């Protein structure tokens, strides 16, 4: 049992009743390689792009090849434009697009497509802040959508009849087309799974990323996991930030902590760096319940109102997640992006990895 535990952690995952999972479905030619992508991650990411966007295999592979350069160009343009930009995203083809609020800004940057929009970042954030200042309503989420240049309020059906719902919806409607209201089935819950025992508790999570500081190895994980369980099979929880944020730290006492993420089929994805996610980015997630799943970033800087409290600045994706996936890794090829926080009916939510690394002063292994 000790050797099984070490093996799972070495692959970047808690060996907590992981279970057998089928390999990723491969639509792509297995002889084709994409720098930074393991074979299984490339195959699953291509499959998701084909299914979600209707791309051909060759187009999906081309998108993955250029995605890291596209996100770098997007970051550079947003930094250059400052307040003249109103967010940015990767379009369906993977090309970087930056929203601008004046014509002069539209012609001042290279390497990205600029799009003139009517609402500034300040205006969108003001509307968002006004909605977040209202009494918290569980099973709702608030985000800024750069594609439509709107604030989006997502309401799960679990919220029907809850106190404060009518006030939230009325305030959103008063803001006109600055705010869009969307209704989804179910609600939003942290992706922790109760009832299957681990050392020191009755909950199961997934490990995120192996990191180190001062010669000691740690695992950055979901804060709602480390807040709930003091001792894991791999070592003790040493910190938790939840709600508000959703990151935590586990001391890794196994003696094995390479910089890789388990894909739950016997293979791993090497992780070489960390970055922030962008809307439209093709991503994958690894977790001990659903294994390797891929999709697209739907929103960033999302506030999710879980029953336990609000968590801010999350990344929302279309990759599927299930109970027990909490803490699992979100990544794009060899770039780490986030830590699994929770799930809704058709979306999953992730704590940004860069924030957690900065909070703890740790480095990826």
Residue pairs with C-beta under 8 A, 6 or more apart in sequence:
4 15
5 15
5 233
5 234
5 254
6 254
6 255
6 256
7 15
8 14
8 15
8 18
8 262
9 15
9 207
9 210
9 219
9 234
9 252
9 254
9 256
9 257
10 254
10 256
10 257
10 258
10 260
11 258
11 260
11 261
11 262
11 268
12 207
12 208
12 209
12 210
12 258
12 259
12 260
12 261
12 262
12 268
12 271
12 286
12 329
13 206
13 207
13 261
13 262
13 264
13 286
13 288
13 328
14 198
14 204
14 205
14 206
14 207
14 219
14 232
14 233
14 234
14 288
14 327
15 233
15 234
16 196
16 198
16 204
16 205
16 206
16 232
16 233
16 288
16 324
17 196
17 198
17 204
17 288
17 324
18 264
18 288
19 288
19 289
21 264
21 265
21 290
21 291
21 292
22 265
22 291
23 40
23 265
24 40
24 41
24 43
24 44
24 47
24 263
24 265
24 292
25 43
25 44
25 47
26 40
26 43
26 44
26 46
26 47
27 43
27 46
27 47
27 50
27 57
27 60
28 42
28 43
28 46
28 57
28 60
28 61
29 57
30 39
30 43
32 42
32 61
33 39
33 42
34 42
34 61
34 64
34 65
34 333
35 65
35 333
36 68
36 272
36 333
36 334
36 335
37 45
37 64
37 269
37 333
37 334
38 263
38 267
38 268
38 269
38 270
39 267
40 263
40 265
40 267
40 269
40 292
41 263
41 269
41 284
41 292
41 294
41 331
41 333
42 61
42 64
44 284
44 292
44 293
44 294
45 60
45 64
45 282
45 283
45 284
45 294
46 57
46 60
46 61
46 64
47 294
48 282
48 284
48 293
48 294
48 295
48 296
48 318
48 319
49 55
49 59
49 60
49 63
49 64
49 282
50 56
50 57
50 60
52 295
52 296
52 318
53 60
53 92
53 296
55 63
59 93
62 94
63 93
63 94
63 282
64 282
64 333
66 94
67 90
67 94
67 281
67 282
67 332
67 333
68 332
68 333
68 335
70 90
70 94
70 95
70 96
71 90
71 96
71 275
71 278
71 281
71 332
73 96
73 111
73 112
74 88
74 89
74 90
74 96
74 97
74 98
74 112
74 278
75 276
76 111
77 85
77 88
77 96
77 98
77 109
77 111
77 112
78 85
78 87
78 88
78 98
80 108
80 109
81 98
81 100
81 105
81 108
81 109
83 120
83 121
83 122
84 100
84 101
84 102
84 104
84 105
84 108
85 98
85 99
85 100
85 101
85 105
85 121
86 99
86 100
86 101
86 117
86 119
86 120
86 121
86 124
86 146
86 149
87 98
87 99
87 121
87 124
87 144
87 146
87 149
87 279
88 96
88 97
88 98
88 99
88 112
88 146
88 278
88 279
89 96
89 97
89 146
89 147
89 278
89 279
89 280
90 96
90 97
90 278
90 279
90 280
90 281
91 97
91 113
91 280
92 280
94 280
94 282
95 112
95 113
96 111
96 112
96 113
97 112
97 113
97 114
97 115
98 109
98 112
98 113
98 114
98 115
99 114
99 115
99 116
99 117
99 146
99 149
100 106
100 114
100 115
100 116
100 117
101 116
101 117
101 118
101 119
101 120
102 116
103 116
105 114
106 114
106 115
106 116
107 114
117 149
118 149
119 149
119 150
119 178
123 178
124 144
124 149
124 150
124 151
124 178
125 144
127 151
127 175
127 178
127 179
128 142
128 144
128 151
128 303
130 171
130 175
131 142
131 151
131 153
131 168
131 171
131 172
131 179
132 142
132 303
132 310
134 164
134 167
134 168
134 171
135 163
135 164
135 167
136 164
136 305
136 309
136 310
137 159
137 162
137 163
137 164
137 165
137 168
137 305
138 158
138 159
138 162
138 187
138 188
138 305
138 306
138 307
139 155
139 156
139 158
139 159
139 162
139 186
139 187
139 188
139 305
139 307
140 153
140 154
140 155
140 156
140 159
140 165
140 168
140 188
140 305
141 152
141 153
141 154
141 188
141 302
141 303
141 304
141 305
141 316
141 344
141 349
142 151
142 152
142 153
142 154
142 302
142 303
143 151
143 152
143 154
143 299
143 300
143 301
143 302
143 303
143 316
144 150
144 151
144 152
144 299
144 301
145 151
145 152
145 180
145 279
145 299
146 279
147 279
147 280
148 180
150 177
150 178
150 179
150 180
151 172
151 175
151 178
151 179
151 180
152 179
152 180
152 181
152 182
152 299
153 168
153 169
153 172
153 179
153 180
153 181
153 182
154 182
154 183
154 184
154 344
155 165
155 168
155 169
155 181
155 182
155 183
155 184
156 183
156 184
156 185
156 186
156 187
156 188
156 344
156 345
157 183
157 184
157 185
157 186
157 187
158 186
158 187
159 165
159 187
169 181
172 179
172 181
173 179
173 181
184 344
184 345
184 346
184 347
185 345
185 346
186 344
186 345
187 307
187 344
188 304
188 305
188 306
188 342
188 343
188 344
188 349
189 306
189 307
189 323
189 342
189 343
190 222
190 224
190 246
190 306
190 308
190 326
190 341
190 342
191 222
191 287
191 289
191 321
191 322
191 323
191 324
191 325
191 326
191 340
191 341
191 342
191 343
191 348
192 203
192 204
192 205
192 222
192 224
192 225
192 228
192 323
192 324
192 326
193 203
193 204
193 205
193 289
193 322
193 323
193 324
193 326
194 202
194 203
195 202
196 202
196 203
196 204
196 324
198 204
198 229
198 232
198 233
199 231
199 232
199 233
200 229
200 230
200 231
200 232
201 228
201 229
201 230
201 231
203 225
203 228
203 229
204 288
204 324
205 221
205 222
205 225
205 229
205 288
205 324
205 326
205 327
206 221
206 286
206 287
206 288
206 289
206 324
206 325
206 326
206 327
206 328
206 329
206 340
207 219
207 221
207 234
207 250
207 327
207 328
207 329
208 219
208 220
208 221
208 222
208 327
208 328
208 329
208 339
208 340
208 353
209 219
209 220
209 259
209 261
209 271
209 274
209 329
209 336
209 339
209 353
209 364
209 365
210 217
210 218
210 219
210 252
210 257
210 258
210 259
210 260
210 364
210 365
211 217
211 218
211 219
211 220
211 357
211 360
211 362
211 363
211 364
211 365
212 218
212 257
212 362
212 363
212 365
213 360
213 361
213 362
213 363
216 251
217 251
217 252
217 257
217 365
218 238
218 249
218 250
218 251
218 252
218 360
218 362
219 234
219 235
219 249
219 250
219 252
219 257
220 247
220 248
220 249
220 339
220 353
220 356
220 357
220 360
220 362
221 247
221 248
221 249
221 250
221 326
221 327
221 339
222 242
222 246
222 247
222 248
222 326
222 327
222 339
222 340
222 341
222 351
223 240
223 241
223 242
223 245
223 246
223 247
223 248
223 351
224 240
224 242
224 243
224 246
224 248
224 308
224 326
224 341
225 237
225 240
225 248
225 326
225 327
226 237
226 238
226 239
226 240
226 248
226 249
226 250
227 237
227 240
227 242
227 248
229 237
230 236
230 237
231 237
232 250
234 250
234 252
234 253
234 254
235 250
235 251
235 252
235 253
235 254
236 250
236 251
236 253
237 248
237 249
237 250
237 251
238 249
238 250
238 251
239 248
239 249
239 360
240 248
240 249
241 247
241 248
241 359
242 248
242 308
242 309
242 311
243 306
243 308
243 309
243 310
243 311
244 309
244 310
244 311
244 312
245 311
245 312
245 313
245 351
245 355
245 356
245 359
246 311
246 314
246 339
246 341
246 342
246 351
247 339
247 351
247 355
247 356
247 359
247 360
248 327
249 360
249 362
257 365
258 365
259 270
259 271
259 272
259 364
259 365
260 268
260 269
260 270
260 271
261 268
261 269
261 271
261 286
261 329
261 331
262 268
262 286
263 269
263 286
263 291
263 292
264 286
264 288
264 291
264 292
265 291
265 292
269 284
269 286
269 331
269 333
269 334
270 334
271 329
271 331
271 334
271 335
271 336
271 364
272 334
272 335
272 364
273 334
273 335
273 336
273 364
274 335
274 336
274 337
274 353
274 354
274 357
274 364
275 335
275 336
275 337
275 354
276 300
276 337
276 352
276 354
277 283
277 297
277 300
277 315
277 317
277 330
277 332
277 337
277 338
277 350
277 352
278 297
278 300
279 297
279 298
279 299
279 300
280 296
280 297
281 296
281 297
281 332
282 294
282 295
282 296
282 332
283 294
283 295
283 296
283 297
283 317
283 319
283 330
283 331
283 332
283 337
284 292
284 293
284 294
284 295
284 319
284 330
284 331
284 332
285 292
285 293
285 294
285 295
285 317
285 319
285 321
285 325
285 328
285 329
285 330
285 331
285 340
285 348
285 350
286 292
286 328
286 329
286 331
287 293
287 321
287 322
287 324
287 325
287 326
287 327
287 328
287 340
288 324
288 325
288 328
289 321
289 322
289 323
289 324
289 325
290 320
290 321
290 322
290 325
293 319
293 320
293 321
294 319
295 317
295 318
295 319
295 320
295 348
296 317
296 318
297 315
297 316
297 317
298 316
298 317
298 318
298 347
299 315
299 316
300 313
300 315
300 316
301 312
301 313
301 314
302 313
302 314
302 315
302 316
302 349
303 310
303 311
303 312
303 313
303 314
304 310
304 311
304 314
304 341
304 342
304 349
306 342
311 341
311 342
311 349
311 351
313 352
313 355
314 341
314 349
314 350
314 351
314 352
315 330
315 337
315 338
315 349
315 350
315 351
315 352
316 347
316 348
316 349
316 350
317 330
317 347
317 348
317 349
317 350
318 346
318 347
318 348
319 330
319 348
320 348
321 328
321 340
321 342
321 343
321 348
322 343
325 340
325 343
325 348
326 340
326 341
326 342
327 339
327 340
328 339
328 340
329 336
329 338
329 339
329 340
330 336
330 337
330 338
330 339
330 340
330 350
330 353
331 337
336 353
336 364
337 350
337 352
337 353
338 350
338 351
338 352
338 353
339 350
339 351
339 353
339 356
340 348
340 349
340 350
340 351
341 349
341 350
341 351
342 348
342 349
343 349
357 363
357 364
